[in-house]
């Protein structure tokens, strides 16, 4: 947990960029995009101002979660090379300030979401923030090697929230959009962990690569890749899918499965010999995976609009 006695240097004034970084803008961009897709493909519609407000408050909620995560995880972030330069562990933003920003933005996001759309969507947003900040960050991240699986649920809620902002409920399509992100997250992060294992080990985070080794991690990557492929195909066959989504699901998941099989077949010696080339390629493909699937849903929605 972050040490609240840590303060920023007296001669340093946090910049606007420091506060932006505190909100994890790269994560927020994915949250905003998937939430927007959920909102746009849902049956019915919102006034453009209401739709903009919904996406804005979902983004604020994601930023609030990021700030709370950085506040609590400042101690382990300082140990890992990948995260050591974040605003709190680097001393650019004081821990107490990050906590206040996270709590404040959480309240604003949830209350304004309720006013702009409906209570159900606001409740989902509140639960998402709580799940990520408390259940994942404060409780299970440092307790179980399934931390990435659990944390993935928080990142999977935004399309459901976008859908709920329009409809006031959930459906099989929105559940499958949730499941797509949920099942994609473990192979995405475990592939990264395969070639950054020392960071997690040094920080004492029970990543699967640390607790069970690379061989078990490779098996888990394959299993979740098979699962996400099934979810992607199921989503393509719902009312929000169509020819573009089906094509993307078949082509992209064939590539994803091939990459997972390659990783599964490798041993540590082969991976180390080529500097984890297959794992790095799989991770790079995973960066485009969700964007292409959700973009295909948007394209099919536009196609239906033209043909209506």
C-alpha angles and dihedrals in degrees: 000000000000116000106237090200089072112101134185115253112279092237095051122090114194112243128223088255091057091056092046090052089050089064093055097238094191091057090042091056091059091045092051094047097049091044090051091051091050089051096047098046094046117106111260127022145249129225107266091247091051091047091050090048092050093053091044093054093044087054091049090050090052090049091049090053090050093051092049090048092051091048094052097038098046091112096056093035088060090058099049119077092216093058106024093100095056114123098258103042090042090054097241092118123032116240093236090052092051090051092050092048092049094050093042095050091046092057094045093048096050097043094045092046089057091050095045099044126356142308094254093058090045090050091052090050092050091049091049092054091046092047094052099039100039113017096038107025102033101031120020106022092078095033109055138032086226088070093115091052091052094043090050090067091065092053090047098060100074097083089049089051091049090049092047091050088065103034105025091229144052132259139189090269093054091045090053090049086054091047092050092059092038095055093040094056100069098052090042094055098033090056087054090047091055091069098031098045096129092061093059093042093052090050094049093240110150096230112171091247089058100043101036105017136239096292093060091042091055091053091049091049090055093046094051092043089057088049095050090048090055092048092049092053092046091051091050089057095053126091091272093055130079143155095309094049092046091051093048091046093052097043099039096043091048087057092044093050092047090053092049092050090051090052091046092053095052127092127209094262093055092045094050092046093063096031093254093300096163092047092049092049091049091050091049091051090049089058089065097036101088095037092055094046094050092041088055090054089054091048092052091048089053090047091053089050092054093047095045 
